[in-house]
Amino acid sequence: MSSRPKLSVYWASSCSGCEIAVVNLHEKLLELDEHFDLVFCPCLMDTKKADVEAMPDGDIAITLFNGAIRTEENEEMAELLRRKSKLLVAYGACSFQGGIPALSNFHSRDDHFRTIYGDNLSLENPARVAPRRRTEVPEGTLDLPAFYETVKTLAQCVKVDYFLPGCPPAPHQVWNVMEGIISGRPLPPREA
Ligand code: SF4
């Protein structure tokens, strides 16, 4: 088993550009790998939610959480990763302040569903079917996470230790965070 501190990078309501910012660390990725054990990153690896659930609380040294909170699943993952992480970073504009997904807060959930599944003639959906929380089909019950009325920031759902703004944060900013932890220097005071 690796003795390196564990790192996770999670996306909620996100475009995945924040993950690309990590990839854009280029050769610094090798240094990152020397110092951290990447244990959870759905964009890059197949670790399951159940694997995270099985970890002791606080087992992950740092989680970079990108994307806003749009659905019940996003919030559930925020709570899970908060519990499992010593440091939780709201990583990127969407996680920090809602970003582009939060522009949808100018309209209601019903407006969105009407526009996307009702009035959208480019979508092949003659019955105008919209996603539902629960659907009975011959094979059983299909469950979808609830789609919230509004988009929330990460800090509106769980306690956040640090905020790293940017859309996405620039690679040198990401590296400053990781390098600060690697160096062992005292970290800046956490958000109250
Ligand atoms: Fe994408 Fe920007 Fe949001 Fe990151 S902050 S997930 S790059 S829209």
py3Dmol code that shows the C-alpha trace and the ligand (Angstrom):
import py3Dmol

protein = """\
ATOM      1  CA  MET A   1       0.000   0.000   0.000  1.00  0.00           C
ATOM      2  CA  SER A   2       1.263   3.475  -0.901  1.00  0.00           C
ATOM      3  CA  SER A   3       2.374   5.741   1.949  1.00  0.00           C
ATOM      4  CA  ARG A   4       1.897   8.878  -0.153  1.00  0.00           C
ATOM      5  CA  PRO A   5      -0.925  11.187   0.911  1.00  0.00           C
ATOM      6  CA  LYS A   6      -4.095  10.587  -1.037  1.00  0.00           C
ATOM      7  CA  LEU A   7      -5.402  13.058  -3.603  1.00  0.00           C
ATOM      8  CA  SER A   8      -8.825  13.149  -5.220  1.00  0.00           C
ATOM      9  CA  VAL A   9     -10.187  15.324  -8.033  1.00  0.00           C
ATOM     10  CA  TYR A  10     -13.941  15.323  -8.437  1.00  0.00           C
ATOM     11  CA  TRP A  11     -16.343  16.932 -10.917  1.00  0.00           C
ATOM     12  CA  ALA A  12     -19.926  17.795 -10.081  1.00  0.00           C
ATOM     13  CA  SER A  13     -21.842  20.055 -12.495  1.00  0.00           C
ATOM     14  CA  SER A  14     -18.755  20.730 -14.536  1.00  0.00           C
ATOM     15  CA  CYS A  15     -17.419  21.001 -18.087  1.00  0.00           C
ATOM     16  CA  SER A  16     -14.249  19.046 -17.164  1.00  0.00           C
ATOM     17  CA  GLY A  17     -12.035  22.019 -18.061  1.00  0.00           C
ATOM     18  CA  CYS A  18     -10.800  22.004 -14.480  1.00  0.00           C
ATOM     19  CA  GLU A  19      -9.497  18.459 -14.979  1.00  0.00           C
ATOM     20  CA  ILE A  20      -7.717  19.633 -18.122  1.00  0.00           C
ATOM     21  CA  ALA A  21      -5.985  22.270 -15.975  1.00  0.00           C
ATOM     22  CA  VAL A  22      -4.551  19.424 -13.890  1.00  0.00           C
ATOM     23  CA  VAL A  23      -3.409  17.602 -17.041  1.00  0.00           C
ATOM     24  CA  ASN A  24      -1.838  20.892 -18.173  1.00  0.00           C
ATOM     25  CA  LEU A  25       0.631  20.623 -15.314  1.00  0.00           C
ATOM     26  CA  HIS A  26       2.589  18.652 -17.937  1.00  0.00           C
ATOM     27  CA  GLU A  27       5.918  17.414 -16.525  1.00  0.00           C
ATOM     28  CA  LYS A  28       4.901  18.576 -13.038  1.00  0.00           C
ATOM     29  CA  LEU A  29       2.458  15.663 -13.117  1.00  0.00           C
ATOM     30  CA  LEU A  30       5.421  13.357 -12.527  1.00  0.00           C
ATOM     31  CA  GLU A  31       6.319  15.322  -9.421  1.00  0.00           C
ATOM     32  CA  LEU A  32       2.700  15.260  -8.331  1.00  0.00           C
ATOM     33  CA  ASP A  33       2.682  11.495  -8.733  1.00  0.00           C
ATOM     34  CA  GLU A  34       5.859  11.211  -6.648  1.00  0.00           C
ATOM     35  CA  HIS A  35       4.171  12.940  -3.725  1.00  0.00           C
ATOM     36  CA  PHE A  36       0.511  11.968  -3.985  1.00  0.00           C
ATOM     37  CA  ASP A  37      -1.501   8.854  -4.579  1.00  0.00           C
ATOM     38  CA  LEU A  38      -4.393   9.813  -6.888  1.00  0.00           C
ATOM     39  CA  VAL A  39      -7.188   7.654  -5.490  1.00  0.00           C
ATOM     40  CA  PHE A  40     -10.338   9.123  -7.032  1.00  0.00           C
ATOM     41  CA  CYS A  41     -10.824  11.014 -10.287  1.00  0.00           C
ATOM     42  CA  PRO A  42     -13.790   9.854 -12.391  1.00  0.00           C
ATOM     43  CA  CYS A  43     -12.394  11.713 -15.426  1.00  0.00           C
ATOM     44  CA  LEU A  44      -9.246   9.574 -15.428  1.00  0.00           C
ATOM     45  CA  MET A  45      -9.800   6.408 -13.449  1.00  0.00           C
ATOM     46  CA  ASP A  46     -12.434   3.874 -12.553  1.00  0.00           C
ATOM     47  CA  THR A  47     -12.510   4.114  -8.765  1.00  0.00           C
ATOM     48  CA  LYS A  48     -16.130   3.789  -7.650  1.00  0.00           C
ATOM     49  CA  LYS A  49     -18.131   5.747  -5.140  1.00  0.00           C
ATOM     50  CA  ALA A  50     -18.246   2.590  -3.000  1.00  0.00           C
ATOM     51  CA  ASP A  51     -14.426   2.593  -2.881  1.00  0.00           C
ATOM     52  CA  VAL A  52     -14.504   6.118  -1.448  1.00  0.00           C
ATOM     53  CA  GLU A  53     -17.247   5.155   1.007  1.00  0.00           C
ATOM     54  CA  ALA A  54     -15.029   2.315   2.244  1.00  0.00           C
ATOM     55  CA  MET A  55     -12.153   4.695   3.122  1.00  0.00           C
ATOM     56  CA  PRO A  56     -11.827   5.890   6.725  1.00  0.00           C
ATOM     57  CA  ASP A  57     -13.050   9.437   7.317  1.00  0.00           C
ATOM     58  CA  GLY A  58     -10.276  11.977   6.684  1.00  0.00           C
ATOM     59  CA  ASP A  59      -8.231   9.426   4.723  1.00  0.00           C
ATOM     60  CA  ILE A  60      -7.864  11.653   1.638  1.00  0.00           C
ATOM     61  CA  ALA A  61      -5.303  14.425   2.226  1.00  0.00           C
ATOM     62  CA  ILE A  62      -6.804  16.822  -0.302  1.00  0.00           C
ATOM     63  CA  THR A  63      -9.769  16.914  -2.665  1.00  0.00           C
ATOM     64  CA  LEU A  64      -9.982  19.366  -5.527  1.00  0.00           C
ATOM     65  CA  PHE A  65     -13.738  19.626  -6.081  1.00  0.00           C
ATOM     66  CA  ASN A  66     -14.795  21.288  -9.310  1.00  0.00           C
ATOM     67  CA  GLY A  67     -18.247  21.997 -10.666  1.00  0.00           C
ATOM     68  CA  ALA A  68     -21.347  23.466  -9.074  1.00  0.00           C
ATOM     69  CA  ILE A  69     -24.062  21.613  -7.166  1.00  0.00           C
ATOM     70  CA  ARG A  70     -27.006  21.069  -9.523  1.00  0.00           C
ATOM     71  CA  THR A  71     -28.307  17.664  -8.507  1.00  0.00           C
ATOM     72  CA  GLU A  72     -28.867  15.507  -5.481  1.00  0.00           C
ATOM     73  CA  GLU A  73     -25.953  13.338  -6.616  1.00  0.00           C
ATOM     74  CA  ASN A  74     -23.610  16.363  -6.747  1.00  0.00           C
ATOM     75  CA  GLU A  75     -24.529  17.207  -3.158  1.00  0.00           C
ATOM     76  CA  GLU A  76     -24.198  13.621  -1.980  1.00  0.00           C
ATOM     77  CA  MET A  77     -20.674  13.463  -3.434  1.00  0.00           C
ATOM     78  CA  ALA A  78     -19.787  16.814  -1.844  1.00  0.00           C
ATOM     79  CA  GLU A  79     -20.846  15.473   1.562  1.00  0.00           C
ATOM     80  CA  LEU A  80     -19.002  12.197   1.037  1.00  0.00           C
ATOM     81  CA  LEU A  81     -15.763  13.851  -0.080  1.00  0.00           C
ATOM     82  CA  ARG A  82     -16.003  16.403   2.731  1.00  0.00           C
ATOM     83  CA  ARG A  83     -16.155  13.553   5.214  1.00  0.00           C
ATOM     84  CA  LYS A  84     -13.286  11.643   3.634  1.00  0.00           C
ATOM     85  CA  SER A  85     -10.957  14.623   3.028  1.00  0.00           C
ATOM     86  CA  LYS A  86      -8.728  16.547   5.412  1.00  0.00           C
ATOM     87  CA  LEU A  87      -8.676  19.483   3.002  1.00  0.00           C
ATOM     88  CA  LEU A  88     -11.525  20.296   0.642  1.00  0.00           C
ATOM     89  CA  VAL A  89     -10.772  22.883  -2.037  1.00  0.00           C
ATOM     90  CA  ALA A  90     -13.521  24.561  -4.068  1.00  0.00           C
ATOM     91  CA  TYR A  91     -11.571  24.273  -7.286  1.00  0.00           C
ATOM     92  CA  GLY A  92     -12.611  26.538 -10.145  1.00  0.00           C
ATOM     93  CA  ALA A  93     -15.291  29.181 -10.647  1.00  0.00           C
ATOM     94  CA  CYS A  94     -18.235  26.758 -10.784  1.00  0.00           C
ATOM     95  CA  SER A  95     -17.459  25.216  -7.429  1.00  0.00           C
ATOM     96  CA  PHE A  96     -16.445  28.548  -5.879  1.00  0.00           C
ATOM     97  CA  GLN A  97     -19.268  30.811  -7.087  1.00  0.00           C
ATOM     98  CA  GLY A  98     -21.550  28.751  -9.286  1.00  0.00           C
ATOM     99  CA  GLY A  99     -19.832  29.820 -12.518  1.00  0.00           C
ATOM    100  CA  ILE A 100     -21.512  29.163 -15.838  1.00  0.00           C
ATOM    101  CA  PRO A 101     -23.977  26.534 -14.476  1.00  0.00           C
ATOM    102  CA  ALA A 102     -25.339  29.152 -12.049  1.00  0.00           C
ATOM    103  CA  LEU A 103     -26.470  31.331 -14.970  1.00  0.00           C
ATOM    104  CA  SER A 104     -29.351  28.888 -15.108  1.00  0.00           C
ATOM    105  CA  ASN A 105     -30.584  30.378 -11.819  1.00  0.00           C
ATOM    106  CA  PHE A 106     -32.172  33.145 -13.893  1.00  0.00           C
ATOM    107  CA  HIS A 107     -34.774  30.571 -14.915  1.00  0.00           C
ATOM    108  CA  SER A 108     -36.786  27.977 -13.085  1.00  0.00           C
ATOM    109  CA  ARG A 109     -36.239  24.263 -13.253  1.00  0.00           C
ATOM    110  CA  ASP A 110     -39.553  23.896 -15.127  1.00  0.00           C
ATOM    111  CA  ASP A 111     -38.443  26.500 -17.686  1.00  0.00           C
ATOM    112  CA  HIS A 112     -35.313  24.497 -18.360  1.00  0.00           C
ATOM    113  CA  PHE A 113     -37.162  21.239 -18.782  1.00  0.00           C
ATOM    114  CA  ARG A 114     -39.752  22.897 -21.035  1.00  0.00           C
ATOM    115  CA  THR A 115     -37.052  24.454 -23.219  1.00  0.00           C
ATOM    116  CA  ILE A 116     -34.881  21.365 -23.417  1.00  0.00           C
ATOM    117  CA  TYR A 117     -37.447  18.563 -23.608  1.00  0.00           C
ATOM    118  CA  GLY A 118     -40.643  20.356 -24.662  1.00  0.00           C
ATOM    119  CA  ASP A 119     -39.857  23.109 -27.157  1.00  0.00           C
ATOM    120  CA  ASN A 120     -36.564  21.798 -28.469  1.00  0.00           C
ATOM    121  CA  LEU A 121     -37.384  20.674 -32.002  1.00  0.00           C
ATOM    122  CA  SER A 122     -33.820  19.553 -32.637  1.00  0.00           C
ATOM    123  CA  LEU A 123     -34.250  16.801 -30.057  1.00  0.00           C
ATOM    124  CA  GLU A 124     -35.901  13.608 -31.263  1.00  0.00           C
ATOM    125  CA  ASN A 125     -38.481  13.413 -28.517  1.00  0.00           C
ATOM    126  CA  PRO A 126     -41.977  13.386 -30.045  1.00  0.00           C
ATOM    127  CA  ALA A 127     -43.634  12.474 -26.735  1.00  0.00           C
ATOM    128  CA  ARG A 128     -41.877  15.424 -25.039  1.00  0.00           C
ATOM    129  CA  VAL A 129     -40.612  13.143 -22.277  1.00  0.00           C
ATOM    130  CA  ALA A 130     -38.675  14.943 -19.547  1.00  0.00           C
ATOM    131  CA  PRO A 131     -36.467  13.254 -16.921  1.00  0.00           C
ATOM    132  CA  ARG A 132     -38.340  12.146 -13.835  1.00  0.00           C
ATOM    133  CA  ARG A 133     -37.070  11.290 -10.387  1.00  0.00           C
ATOM    134  CA  ARG A 134     -38.512   7.793 -10.633  1.00  0.00           C
ATOM    135  CA  THR A 135     -39.753   5.849 -13.661  1.00  0.00           C
ATOM    136  CA  GLU A 136     -41.325   2.410 -13.719  1.00  0.00           C
ATOM    137  CA  VAL A 137     -40.297   0.252 -16.689  1.00  0.00           C
ATOM    138  CA  PRO A 138     -40.928  -3.462 -17.293  1.00  0.00           C
ATOM    139  CA  GLU A 139     -37.425  -4.223 -16.042  1.00  0.00           C
ATOM    140  CA  GLY A 140     -37.932  -2.386 -12.734  1.00  0.00           C
ATOM    141  CA  THR A 141     -37.653   1.115 -11.296  1.00  0.00           C
ATOM    142  CA  LEU A 142     -35.284   3.676 -12.751  1.00  0.00           C
ATOM    143  CA  ASP A 143     -34.048   6.333 -10.329  1.00  0.00           C
ATOM    144  CA  LEU A 144     -32.466   9.621 -11.312  1.00  0.00           C
ATOM    145  CA  PRO A 145     -30.909  12.042  -8.841  1.00  0.00           C
ATOM    146  CA  ALA A 146     -33.194  15.015  -8.140  1.00  0.00           C
ATOM    147  CA  PHE A 147     -32.498  18.053 -10.331  1.00  0.00           C
ATOM    148  CA  TYR A 148     -32.547  21.008  -7.934  1.00  0.00           C
ATOM    149  CA  GLU A 149     -34.537  24.171  -8.507  1.00  0.00           C
ATOM    150  CA  THR A 150     -31.324  26.200  -8.381  1.00  0.00           C
ATOM    151  CA  VAL A 151     -27.584  25.694  -8.671  1.00  0.00           C
ATOM    152  CA  LYS A 152     -25.603  26.001  -5.433  1.00  0.00           C
ATOM    153  CA  THR A 153     -21.933  26.565  -4.715  1.00  0.00           C
ATOM    154  CA  LEU A 154     -19.889  23.956  -2.884  1.00  0.00           C
ATOM    155  CA  ALA A 155     -19.698  26.159   0.225  1.00  0.00           C
ATOM    156  CA  GLN A 156     -23.496  26.405   0.314  1.00  0.00           C
ATOM    157  CA  CYS A 157     -23.549  22.646   0.866  1.00  0.00           C
ATOM    158  CA  VAL A 158     -20.476  21.728   2.912  1.00  0.00           C
ATOM    159  CA  LYS A 159     -17.610  23.382   4.742  1.00  0.00           C
ATOM    160  CA  VAL A 160     -14.822  24.375   2.362  1.00  0.00           C
ATOM    161  CA  ASP A 161     -11.222  24.892   3.509  1.00  0.00           C
ATOM    162  CA  TYR A 162      -9.819  26.824   0.543  1.00  0.00           C
ATOM    163  CA  PHE A 163     -11.081  28.441  -2.645  1.00  0.00           C
ATOM    164  CA  LEU A 164      -9.146  28.351  -5.903  1.00  0.00           C
ATOM    165  CA  PRO A 165     -10.910  30.581  -8.449  1.00  0.00           C
ATOM    166  CA  GLY A 166     -10.476  30.621 -12.227  1.00  0.00           C
ATOM    167  CA  CYS A 167     -12.262  29.110 -15.159  1.00  0.00           C
ATOM    168  CA  PRO A 168     -10.340  26.923 -15.052  1.00  0.00           C
ATOM    169  CA  PRO A 169      -7.611  27.826 -12.552  1.00  0.00           C
ATOM    170  CA  ALA A 170      -4.338  28.291 -14.413  1.00  0.00           C
ATOM    171  CA  PRO A 171      -1.897  25.375 -14.131  1.00  0.00           C
ATOM    172  CA  HIS A 172       0.601  27.531 -12.191  1.00  0.00           C
ATOM    173  CA  GLN A 173      -2.123  28.256  -9.601  1.00  0.00           C
ATOM    174  CA  VAL A 174      -2.887  24.550  -9.287  1.00  0.00           C
ATOM    175  CA  TRP A 175       0.794  23.843  -8.886  1.00  0.00           C
ATOM    176  CA  ASN A 176       1.157  26.562  -6.216  1.00  0.00           C
ATOM    177  CA  VAL A 177      -1.461  24.751  -4.144  1.00  0.00           C
ATOM    178  CA  MET A 178       0.085  21.319  -4.600  1.00  0.00           C
ATOM    179  CA  GLU A 179       3.625  22.614  -4.132  1.00  0.00           C
ATOM    180  CA  GLY A 180       2.558  24.400  -0.937  1.00  0.00           C
ATOM    181  CA  ILE A 181       1.351  21.105   0.479  1.00  0.00           C
ATOM    182  CA  ILE A 182       4.375  19.151  -0.756  1.00  0.00           C
ATOM    183  CA  SER A 183       6.762  21.700   0.810  1.00  0.00           C
ATOM    184  CA  GLY A 184       5.319  21.155   4.277  1.00  0.00           C
ATOM    185  CA  ARG A 185       5.188  24.941   4.811  1.00  0.00           C
ATOM    186  CA  PRO A 186       2.360  26.105   7.059  1.00  0.00           C
ATOM    187  CA  LEU A 187      -0.779  26.613   4.981  1.00  0.00           C
ATOM    188  CA  PRO A 188      -2.676  29.913   5.034  1.00  0.00           C
ATOM    189  CA  PRO A 189      -5.498  30.108   7.591  1.00  0.00           C
ATOM    190  CA  ARG A 190      -8.531  28.153   6.465  1.00  0.00           C
ATOM    191  CA  GLU A 191     -11.855  29.762   5.686  1.00  0.00           C
ATOM    192  CA  ALA A 192     -13.764  30.328   8.923  1.00  0.00           C
TER     193      ALA A 192
END
"""
ligand_1 = """\
8
SF4
Fe -15.452 24.278 -16.610
Fe -14.712 26.724 -15.874
Fe -16.467 25.395 -14.426
Fe -13.934 24.585 -14.434
S -14.688 26.526 -13.636
S -15.739 23.256 -14.616
S -13.349 25.085 -16.554
S -16.750 26.081 -16.558
"""
view = py3Dmol.view(width=600, height=400)
view.addModel(protein, "pdb")
view.setStyle({"model": 0}, {"cartoon": {"style": "trace"}})
view.addModel(ligand_1, "xyz")
view.setStyle({"model": 1}, {"stick": {}})
view.zoomTo()
view.show()
